[in-house]
């Protein structure tokens, strides 16, 4: 069943009428294909106009849409012979971070991503995509393995942030994130990252300090959630919409600021309306990015990656 966002109510009403008419047609009562066609044209036009002028707050809603394709959907659609690898070799397995070996369009790769889950059971199992220290240590292990076997790394970012619980802090959450960022900078193989939904704070950049950072059109990427920002600055989460605008967390803003390298267009109406099309589009962008990095030696990759992120800091200070 299609889930509609608050700003999509006019679209929902039109699509509801279409379903009613189709039901009548299926029942053999009427042949109203022409009327259905006219309504569908209106829906397409309304979708196009609505999604062309989304506010930052509305993009946050789209990025969090429950039907949006998640990490494992991209793995299933893009990676052949995927072999998941588990555990950080120190404490435990963290299901919020998934990773393993596979073949992406003819080349062997290591894939790392954050999985939110699609239903209550899977969301609880994956801790809603919020990793604990062992998840980031697993990511480090997989990146180091990729370097050992000269395999490029593809990371898929989709998390509200690292898990904020006491036990995570007790096990060294901040250190694990910092080490993961350091590992991203140190490995001498191509690293391409894609923000596919939410890119939340250090939990996201821990696996996104990459040679190429891609971002889906309606994804978000920010140092803090709009709700968290509003609670700090205005003492009220009711100001989350204003915070979303101020944070400049949309793909268009971040491309302009030079934080990401490429915006990957989504189908009209968002990735949740055409997940297979979105998976293919992202796959094309990842393939192109990997081709751009072919032939670069380890020293060059490390140097350019470090320079890229240092330049961001210098621009911010300027």
C-alpha positions in Angstrom: 0.0 0.0 0.0 1.3 3.4 -1.0 2.3 5.7 1.9 1.7 9.4 1.2 3.5 12.2 2.8 1.6 15.2 4.2 2.4 17.5 1.3 1.3 14.7 -1.1 -2.4 14.9 -0.1 -3.6 16.4 -3.4 -1.8 13.6 -5.3 -3.2 11.0 -2.9 -6.8 12.2 -3.6 -6.3 12.0 -7.4 -4.7 8.5 -7.2 -7.5 7.4 -4.9 -10.0 8.4 -7.7 -8.0 6.5 -10.2 -8.1 3.4 -8.1 -11.9 3.7 -7.7 -12.4 4.0 -11.4 -10.1 1.1 -12.1 -12.1 -1.0 -9.6 -15.3 -0.2 -11.5 -13.6 -1.1 -14.7 -12.3 -4.4 -13.3 -15.8 -5.2 -12.1 -17.1 -4.9 -15.6 -19.4 -2.0 -14.8 -17.9 0.7 -16.9 -15.2 1.3 -19.5 -13.7 4.5 -18.4 -10.1 4.2 -19.6 -10.2 7.7 -21.1 -11.1 9.2 -17.8 -8.4 7.2 -16.0 -5.9 8.4 -18.6 -6.8 12.0 -18.0 -6.5 11.7 -14.3 -3.1 10.0 -14.6 -1.9 12.9 -16.7 -3.0 15.3 -13.9 -1.2 13.1 -11.3 2.0 13.1 -13.3 1.8 16.9 -13.8 1.1 17.4 -10.1 4.0 15.1 -9.0 6.4 16.9 -11.3 5.4 20.4 -10.1 5.3 19.3 -6.4 8.7 17.6 -6.4 10.3 20.5 -8.4 9.8 22.9 -5.5 10.3 20.8 -2.4 11.4 22.7 0.7 14.2 21.4 2.9 11.7 20.1 5.5 9.8 18.3 2.8 13.0 16.7 1.5 13.7 15.4 5.0 10.3 13.7 4.8 11.1 12.1 1.4 14.6 11.0 2.6 12.9 9.2 5.5 10.0 7.7 3.5 9.4 4.1 4.7 9.2 2.7 1.2 12.4 4.3 0.0 14.9 1.6 -1.2 17.5 0.9 1.5 21.0 -0.5 1.5 20.1 -4.2 1.0 17.8 -3.2 -1.9 20.8 -1.7 -3.7 23.0 -4.7 -2.9 20.3 -7.0 -4.3 19.9 -5.0 -7.4 23.5 -4.2 -8.2 25.8 -6.8 -6.6 26.2 -10.3 -7.9 27.4 -13.2 -5.8 27.2 -11.0 -2.7 28.9 -12.8 0.3 28.1 -11.0 3.6 30.9 -10.8 6.2 30.1 -10.3 9.9 31.8 -9.3 13.1 34.4 -6.8 14.1 36.8 -9.4 15.5 36.7 -7.6 18.9 33.3 -7.6 20.4 30.3 -8.6 18.3 28.3 -8.4 15.1 26.4 -5.2 14.4 23.5 -5.6 12.0 23.1 -1.9 11.5 26.2 -2.1 9.2 26.1 -4.6 6.5 29.1 -5.5 4.3 30.8 -8.1 2.2 32.2 -9.1 -1.1 30.6 -9.2 -4.5 30.8 -8.3 -8.1 29.5 -5.0 -9.4 29.1 -4.9 -13.2 32.0 -7.1 -13.8 34.4 -6.0 -11.1 35.0 -7.4 -7.6 34.2 -4.9 -4.9 33.8 -4.6 -1.1 30.4 -3.1 -0.2 29.7 -1.4 3.1 26.3 0.1 4.1 23.9 1.1 6.8 20.6 -0.8 6.7 17.5 0.6 8.4 15.1 -2.3 7.6 11.6 -2.2 6.0 9.2 -3.5 8.7 9.1 -3.6 12.5 11.1 -6.8 12.8 13.9 -5.9 10.4 14.1 -2.3 11.8 14.6 -3.6 15.3 17.1 -6.2 14.0 19.1 -3.6 12.2 18.7 -1.0 15.1 17.1 1.4 12.6 20.5 1.8 10.8 22.1 3.3 13.9 25.5 1.6 14.3 27.3 0.9 17.6 31.1 0.9 17.8 31.4 -2.7 16.6 29.6 -1.7 13.4 32.3 0.9 12.6 35.0 -1.5 13.6 33.6 -4.0 11.2 33.6 -1.3 8.5 37.3 -0.6 9.2 38.0 -4.3 8.9 36.3 -4.6 5.6 38.1 -1.5 4.2 41.5 -2.9 5.3 40.6 -6.2 3.7 39.7 -4.4 0.5 43.1 -2.7 0.4 44.9 -6.0 1.1 43.3 -7.5 -2.0 43.3 -4.3 -4.1 39.5 -4.1 -4.3 37.5 -0.8 -4.6 35.1 0.0 -1.9 31.5 1.1 -2.4 29.7 2.5 0.7 26.0 3.2 1.0 25.0 5.8 3.6 21.6 5.8 5.3 21.5 6.5 9.0 20.0 9.1 11.3 23.3 8.9 13.2 25.4 6.6 15.3 23.6 4.8 18.1 23.6 7.3 21.1 23.1 4.8 23.9 25.2 4.5 27.1 26.6 1.1 26.1 27.9 2.5 22.8 29.7 5.3 24.6 31.2 2.8 27.1 32.6 0.8 24.2 34.2 3.8 22.5 31.7 5.2 20.0 33.6 8.4 19.3 37.0 6.6 18.9 35.4 4.0 16.5 33.9 6.7 14.3 37.2 8.6 14.2 39.2 5.4 13.4 36.7 4.7 10.6 37.2 8.1 9.1 41.0 7.6 9.4 40.7 4.3 7.7 38.8 5.9 4.8 41.6 8.3 4.4 44.4 5.7 4.6 43.3 3.0 2.3 45.0 2.9 -1.1 42.1 1.7 -3.2 39.2 3.7 -4.8 36.4 4.5 -2.4 33.0 5.7 -3.7 30.2 6.6 -1.3 26.5 7.3 -2.0 24.1 9.0 0.4 20.9 7.1 -0.4 18.6 8.4 2.4 19.7 10.1 5.6 23.3 11.0 6.1 23.4 11.8 9.8 26.4 13.3 11.4 29.6 11.3 12.2 27.6 8.1 11.8 27.5 8.9 8.1 30.9 10.4 7.4 32.5 7.4 9.1 32.0 5.5 5.9 31.6 8.5 3.5 35.1 10.1 3.6 35.5 9.0 0.0 37.2 9.9 -3.4 33.7 10.4 -4.8 30.6 11.3 -2.7 27.4 10.8 -4.6 24.0 11.8 -3.2 20.5 11.0 -4.4 18.4 14.0 -5.3 16.1 13.9 -2.3 18.5 12.5 0.2 19.8 14.6 3.1 23.3 15.0 4.7 23.9 17.0 7.8 25.9 17.3 11.0 22.7 17.0 13.1 19.1 16.2 12.5 16.7 19.2 12.1 14.8 18.1 15.2 18.0 18.0 17.2 19.2 21.3 15.9 15.8 22.9 16.7 15.9 21.5 20.2 19.3 23.0 20.8 18.8 26.4 19.2 15.1 27.1 19.9 14.4 24.7 22.7 11.6 23.3 20.6 11.4 20.6 17.9 8.5 22.5 16.4 11.2 24.6 14.7 12.6 21.7 12.8 11.4 23.1 9.4 13.4 26.3 10.0 16.4 24.2 11.2 16.3 22.1 8.0 16.5 25.2 5.9 19.3 26.7 7.9 21.3 23.5 7.9 21.5 23.4 4.1 21.2 19.6 4.1 19.8 19.1 0.6 21.8 17.6 -2.2 21.5 20.8 -4.2 22.9 22.9 -1.3 25.7 20.4 -0.6 26.8 20.2 -4.3 26.9 24.0 -4.4 29.0 24.0 -1.2 31.4 21.4 -2.6 30.6 18.8 0.1 29.5 16.2 -2.4 30.6 15.5 -5.9 27.4 14.6 -7.8 23.7 14.6 -7.4 21.9 11.5 -8.8 18.5 12.4 -10.1 15.5 10.4 -8.7 12.4 9.4 -10.6 9.5 11.9 -10.5 7.9 11.5 -7.2 11.0 10.2 -5.4 12.9 6.9 -5.2 10.0 5.3 -3.3 7.8 5.5 -6.4 10.3 3.7 -8.7 12.8 1.9 -6.6 14.2 -0.3 -9.4 14.8 2.8 -11.6 16.6 4.5 -8.7 18.8 1.5 -8.1 19.8 1.4 -11.7 20.5 5.2 -11.8 22.7 5.0 -8.8 24.5 2.0 -10.2 25.3 4.0 -13.3 26.7 6.8 -11.3 28.8 4.5 -9.1 30.2 2.7 -12.2 31.1 6.1 -13.8 32.9 7.2 -10.6 34.9 4.0 -10.4 36.0 4.3 -14.0 37.2 7.9 -13.2 39.4 6.4 -10.5 40.8 3.5 -12.5 44.6 3.6 -12.9 45.3 5.8 -10.0 48.0 4.4 -7.7 47.6 4.1 -3.9 49.7 7.2 -3.1 47.7 9.4 -5.5 44.4 8.2 -4.2 45.4 8.9 -0.6 46.8 12.3 -1.4 43.9 13.5 -3.4 41.4 12.2 -0.9 43.1 14.0 2.0 43.4 17.2 -0.1 39.7 17.1 -1.0 38.6 17.1 2.6 41.2 19.6 3.8 40.1 22.0 1.1 36.5 21.8 2.5 37.8 22.8 5.9 39.8 25.7 4.5 36.7 27.0 2.5 34.7 26.8 5.8 37.3 28.9 7.6 37.3 31.4 4.8 
